[in-house]
Amino acid sequence: MKPVGLYRLITLTMMAMAVGVTFFVVLTSYALYFFWSKYWPENFPEDGLTPTGPEWIWLIMTTLAALVLAIFVAANLSRRILAPLTSVIDGIRKVAQGDLTVRAAGNDHSLLEASQLVEDFNLLVEKLQHMTEEQAFWNAAIAHELRTPVTILRGRLQGLAEGIFPPDAKQFDSLLLQVEGLTQLIEDLRVVSLAESGHLSLSQRWVDLASEIYPLVESITPSLSKAEQQVVYDLQVKEVFCDPAKIRQAILALLENATKHAIPGTIVIRMRLENGSYLLSVSDEGPGISETFIPYVFTAFRRAPNAKGTGSGLGLAVVAAIASAHGGKASYRISSTNGSVFEICIPEKT
């Protein structure tokens, strides 16, 4: 059976209601006259139940007026309902064709539910467009990050195969360095992707965080010395319920970020308990991040325009992902000395 249009359905319904109400009035009038003639015959009119000519004219005119009014009300109601619905339907068709720039349009006379439908549709398409753009950005960024090490590996291996490079320890160390960079990139991508999908698993336990931090800092002493930086500890809390491997990964990312971008000086690692949360921070002596870039500090593949050194742009995103997986969050602020302070907040286990 062919579906009936909403405009036609509303109009026919309103017309049926108008005719029905008219007949209901007429029938109840006849019922009134019937009971009147039966129980109060002394007061019953002599002409009985037969309508006069003017009464027939009045019935016909009121019925026609009711029909016109019903059509007018139906048209107005249909317009208030159908205008936003039609806009949403057209938008859905365009979205199905791949156009994510489309937006549905309502008006000031739309019903509340219809206006809400338009707003929800536009919000849905806006988020879908944002996700599509982010996916395209991620694909391009991943391809860009993989291109350099893969190109270097290909060139080195081809040179070794053709005898251009001697197969000595230096060449193999260079190849191993590129492979380690690829391994780290893949691991960072895995952590960020799993965290965003809510599937980053943790192996949490009570751990002496100081025993995890000291050897970690020791392992990157060469990088710290090259950057002319030294680490100062302020660990007021040691026992923390967390995933030690993931926390080490986050701290390492913060320290590597400091060695690449901070000026020579002191890096302070602090750990304290405040307002029911463990606060782990890594701060340097500057320069701080520009205020325009602060909202994107923990966004993957985003680098400050004036950032020094190289990197995948995933390190701080990994920090935020690990903090989120622990039920906390990562934050950034500029210190009173214009240095950078990166902080990981983890809820205290009770």
C-alpha positions as CSV (number, residue, x, y, z in Angstrom):
1,M,0.0,0.0,0.0
2,K,1.3,3.4,-1.0
3,P,2.1,5.6,2.1
4,V,0.1,8.7,2.7
5,G,1.9,12.0,2.8
6,L,1.9,13.7,6.2
7,Y,0.4,17.0,4.8
8,R,-2.5,15.1,3.2
9,L,-3.0,13.0,6.3
10,I,-3.2,16.0,8.6
11,T,-5.6,17.9,6.3
12,L,-7.9,14.9,5.9
13,T,-7.9,14.3,9.6
14,M,-8.8,17.9,10.4
15,M,-11.5,17.9,7.8
16,A,-12.9,14.7,9.2
17,M,-12.9,16.1,12.6
18,A,-14.7,19.3,11.4
19,V,-17.4,17.2,9.7
20,G,-17.6,14.8,12.6
21,V,-18.1,17.6,15.1
22,T,-20.8,19.2,12.9
23,F,-22.7,15.9,12.6
24,F,-22.2,15.3,16.3
25,V,-23.9,18.6,17.1
26,V,-26.8,17.9,14.7
27,L,-27.3,14.4,16.1
28,T,-27.2,15.6,19.7
29,S,-29.7,18.3,18.8
30,Y,-32.1,15.7,17.4
31,A,-31.6,13.6,20.6
32,L,-32.4,16.7,22.6
33,Y,-35.6,17.3,20.6
34,F,-36.5,13.6,21.0
35,F,-36.3,13.6,24.7
36,W,-38.0,17.0,24.8
37,S,-41.0,15.7,22.9
38,K,-41.2,12.6,25.0
39,Y,-40.9,14.0,28.5
40,W,-42.0,17.7,28.1
41,P,-44.5,17.6,25.2
42,E,-46.4,20.6,26.6
43,N,-43.4,22.8,25.9
44,F,-42.4,21.2,22.6
45,P,-42.4,23.5,19.5
46,E,-45.2,22.9,17.0
47,D,-42.9,22.6,14.0
48,G,-41.3,19.5,15.6
49,L,-37.9,18.3,14.4
50,T,-38.1,19.6,10.8
51,P,-35.4,22.3,10.3
52,T,-36.5,25.5,8.6
53,G,-34.9,26.9,5.5
54,P,-32.7,29.4,7.5
55,E,-31.6,26.6,9.8
56,W,-30.5,24.4,6.8
57,I,-28.6,27.4,5.4
58,W,-27.0,27.9,8.8
59,L,-26.0,24.3,9.1
60,I,-24.4,24.2,5.6
61,M,-22.6,27.5,6.2
62,T,-21.2,26.5,9.6
63,T,-20.1,23.1,8.2
64,L,-18.3,24.8,5.3
65,A,-16.8,27.4,7.6
66,A,-15.6,24.5,9.9
67,L,-14.0,22.8,6.8
68,V,-12.2,26.0,5.7
69,L,-11.0,26.5,9.3
70,A,-9.9,22.9,9.5
71,I,-8.0,23.2,6.2
72,F,-6.3,26.4,7.4
73,V,-5.3,24.9,10.7
74,A,-4.1,21.7,9.0
75,A,-2.0,23.7,6.5
76,N,-0.4,25.8,9.2
77,L,0.3,22.8,11.4
78,S,1.7,20.8,8.5
79,R,4.0,23.6,7.5
80,R,5.4,23.9,11.1
81,I,5.9,20.2,11.2
82,L,6.9,19.4,7.6
83,A,9.3,22.3,6.9
84,P,12.0,21.1,9.4
85,L,11.2,17.4,8.7
86,T,11.7,17.9,4.9
87,S,14.9,19.8,5.6
88,V,16.2,16.9,7.7
89,I,15.2,14.3,5.1
90,D,17.0,16.3,2.4
91,G,20.0,16.5,4.7
92,I,20.0,12.8,5.3
93,R,20.0,12.1,1.6
94,K,22.9,14.4,1.0
95,V,24.8,12.9,3.9
96,A,24.2,9.4,2.4
97,Q,25.8,10.8,-0.8
98,G,28.9,11.9,1.2
99,D,28.1,15.6,1.7
100,L,28.9,16.3,5.3
101,T,28.7,20.1,5.0
102,V,24.9,20.0,4.8
103,R,22.8,21.4,7.6
104,A,19.1,21.2,8.2
105,A,17.1,24.4,8.6
106,G,14.3,25.1,10.9
107,N,12.3,28.3,11.5
108,D,10.9,30.3,14.4
109,H,7.4,28.8,13.9
110,S,8.6,25.1,14.1
111,L,7.3,23.0,16.9
112,L,9.6,22.3,19.8
113,E,10.1,18.7,18.9
114,A,10.7,19.5,15.2
115,S,13.2,22.2,16.2
116,Q,15.0,19.8,18.5
117,L,15.2,17.2,15.7
118,V,16.9,19.8,13.4
119,E,19.4,20.7,16.2
120,D,20.2,17.1,16.9
121,F,20.6,16.3,13.2
122,N,22.9,19.2,12.7
123,L,24.9,18.3,15.8
124,L,25.2,14.7,14.5
125,V,26.4,15.8,11.1
126,E,28.8,18.2,12.7
127,K,30.4,15.5,14.8
128,L,30.4,13.1,11.9
129,Q,32.2,15.8,9.8
130,H,34.7,16.4,12.6
131,M,35.4,12.7,13.0
132,T,35.9,12.3,9.2
133,E,38.3,15.2,9.1
134,E,40.2,13.8,12.1
135,Q,40.4,10.4,10.5
136,A,41.8,12.0,7.3
137,F,44.2,14.0,9.4
138,W,45.3,10.9,11.3
139,N,45.8,8.9,8.1
140,A,47.9,11.7,6.6
141,A,49.9,12.2,9.8
142,I,50.6,8.5,10.2
143,A,51.7,8.2,6.6
144,H,54.0,11.2,7.1
145,E,55.5,9.8,10.3
146,L,56.1,6.3,8.7
147,R,57.5,7.7,5.5
148,T,60.8,9.0,6.9
149,P,62.0,5.9,8.8
150,V,60.8,3.6,6.1
151,T,62.6,5.6,3.5
152,I,65.8,5.5,5.5
153,L,65.5,1.8,6.1
154,R,64.9,1.1,2.4
155,G,67.8,3.3,1.4
156,R,70.2,1.7,3.9
157,L,69.1,-1.9,3.1
158,Q,69.3,-1.2,-0.6
159,G,72.8,0.3,-0.1
160,L,73.9,-2.8,1.9
161,A,72.5,-5.1,-0.8
162,E,74.3,-3.3,-3.6
163,G,77.5,-3.0,-1.6
164,I,77.4,0.7,-1.3
165,F,77.5,0.6,2.5
166,P,79.8,-1.7,4.3
167,P,78.0,-4.2,6.6
168,D,79.6,-3.0,9.8
169,A,78.3,-2.3,13.3
170,K,77.6,1.4,12.5
171,Q,75.2,0.5,9.7
172,F,73.4,-2.1,11.8
173,D,73.1,0.4,14.7
174,S,71.6,2.9,12.3
175,L,69.1,0.4,11.1
176,L,68.3,-0.7,14.6
177,L,67.7,2.9,15.6
178,Q,65.1,3.4,12.9
179,V,63.4,0.1,13.8
180,E,63.2,1.2,17.4
181,G,61.7,4.5,16.3
182,L,59.1,2.6,14.3
183,T,58.4,0.3,17.3
184,Q,57.8,3.3,19.6
185,L,55.6,5.0,17.0
186,I,53.5,1.9,16.7
187,E,53.2,1.5,20.5
188,D,52.2,5.1,20.9
189,L,49.5,4.7,18.2
190,R,48.3,1.6,19.9
191,V,48.0,3.3,23.3
192,V,46.2,6.4,21.9
193,S,43.8,4.3,19.8
194,L,42.9,1.9,22.6
195,A,42.4,4.7,25.0
196,E,40.1,6.6,22.7
197,S,38.0,3.5,22.1
198,G,37.9,2.7,25.9
199,H,39.8,-0.6,25.5
200,L,43.2,0.3,27.0
201,S,43.7,-2.4,29.6
202,L,45.6,-1.7,32.8
203,S,47.4,-3.9,35.3
204,Q,47.1,-1.9,38.4
205,R,48.6,-2.6,41.8
206,W,50.1,-0.8,44.7
207,V,53.6,0.3,43.7
208,D,56.4,2.4,45.1
209,L,56.5,5.0,42.4
210,A,59.9,6.3,43.5
211,S,61.4,2.9,42.7
212,E,60.0,3.2,39.2
213,I,61.0,6.8,38.6
214,Y,64.7,6.7,39.7
215,P,65.9,4.0,37.3
216,L,63.8,5.5,34.5
217,V,65.5,8.9,34.9
218,E,68.9,7.1,35.1
219,S,68.2,5.4,31.8
220,I,67.9,8.7,29.9
221,T,70.8,10.4,31.7
222,P,72.7,10.7,28.3
223,S,69.8,12.7,26.8
224,L,69.5,14.8,29.9
225,S,73.2,15.6,29.9
226,K,73.2,16.4,26.2
227,A,70.3,18.9,26.9
228,E,72.2,20.3,29.9
229,Q,69.4,19.4,32.2
230,Q,69.3,17.8,35.7
231,V,66.4,16.2,37.5
232,V,65.2,17.2,41.0
233,Y,62.8,15.0,42.9
234,D,60.0,16.1,45.2
235,L,58.1,12.9,45.9
236,Q,55.9,13.4,48.9
237,V,53.9,10.2,48.1
238,K,55.5,7.0,47.1
239,E,52.8,4.2,47.3
240,V,50.3,4.7,44.4
241,F,47.7,2.3,43.0
242,C,48.4,2.3,39.3
243,D,49.8,0.5,36.3
244,P,53.5,1.0,36.8
245,A,54.4,0.2,33.2
246,K,52.0,2.8,31.8
247,I,53.0,5.4,34.3
248,R,56.7,4.9,33.4
249,Q,55.7,5.3,29.8
250,A,53.9,8.6,30.6
251,I,56.8,10.0,32.7
252,L,59.3,9.0,30.0
253,A,57.2,10.9,27.4
254,L,57.2,14.0,29.6
255,L,60.9,13.8,30.2
256,E,61.7,13.3,26.5
257,N,59.4,16.3,25.7
258,A,61.4,18.4,28.2
259,T,64.8,17.3,26.8
260,K,63.6,18.3,23.3
261,H,61.9,21.6,24.0
262,A,63.0,23.0,27.4
263,I,66.0,25.2,27.9
264,P,69.0,23.9,29.9
265,G,68.2,23.9,33.6
266,T,66.3,21.9,36.2
267,I,63.5,19.5,35.6
268,V,61.4,18.9,38.7
269,I,59.4,15.7,39.2
270,R,56.8,16.1,41.9
271,M,54.4,13.6,43.5
272,R,51.7,14.6,46.1
273,L,48.3,13.7,47.3
274,E,45.7,16.5,47.1
275,N,41.9,16.5,47.4
276,G,41.7,12.7,47.0
277,S,43.9,12.5,43.9
278,Y,47.5,11.7,43.3
279,L,49.2,14.6,41.4
280,L,52.3,13.7,39.4
281,S,53.9,16.6,37.6
282,V,57.0,17.3,35.5
283,S,58.0,20.9,35.2
284,D,60.9,22.7,33.5
285,E,62.3,26.2,33.4
286,G,60.8,27.2,30.1
287,P,60.0,28.4,27.6
288,G,56.3,27.9,28.1
289,I,53.8,27.0,25.4
290,S,52.0,29.9,23.7
291,E,48.4,30.3,25.0
292,T,47.0,29.8,21.5
293,F,48.4,26.3,21.4
294,I,47.6,25.2,25.0
295,P,44.2,23.7,24.0
296,Y,46.0,21.4,21.6
297,V,48.9,20.3,23.8
298,F,47.6,16.8,24.3
299,T,46.2,16.4,20.8
300,A,47.9,13.7,18.7
301,F,50.2,14.9,15.9
302,R,49.9,18.5,16.9
303,R,53.1,20.4,17.3
304,A,53.6,24.0,18.4
305,P,54.7,26.2,15.4
306,N,57.9,27.2,17.2
307,A,58.7,23.7,18.6
308,K,62.3,22.7,18.5
309,G,63.5,19.2,17.6
310,T,61.6,16.4,15.9
311,G,59.1,13.9,17.1
312,S,55.9,12.1,16.1
313,G,53.7,14.5,18.1
314,L,52.2,11.5,19.9
315,G,54.1,11.7,23.2
316,L,51.8,14.0,25.1
317,A,48.7,12.4,23.5
318,V,50.0,9.1,25.1
319,V,50.3,10.9,28.5
320,A,46.7,12.0,28.3
321,A,45.5,8.6,27.2
322,I,47.3,6.9,30.1
323,A,45.9,9.4,32.6
324,S,42.4,8.9,31.2
325,A,42.7,5.1,31.4
326,H,43.4,5.5,35.1
327,G,40.2,7.5,35.5
328,G,42.1,10.8,35.7
329,K,43.3,13.4,33.4
330,A,46.4,15.2,32.1
331,S,46.7,19.0,32.2
332,Y,49.2,21.7,31.4
333,R,49.9,25.1,32.9
334,I,52.6,27.8,32.8
335,S,54.5,28.2,36.0
336,S,55.3,31.5,37.7
337,T,58.8,31.4,36.1
338,N,57.3,30.9,32.6
339,G,58.1,27.3,32.6
340,S,55.9,24.3,31.5
341,V,54.2,22.2,34.1
342,F,52.6,18.9,32.9
343,E,50.5,17.2,35.5
344,I,48.9,13.8,35.7
345,C,45.9,13.5,38.1
346,I,45.0,10.0,39.2
347,P,42.1,9.4,41.7
348,E,43.1,7.9,45.0
349,K,42.0,4.3,45.6
350,T,40.1,4.0,48.8
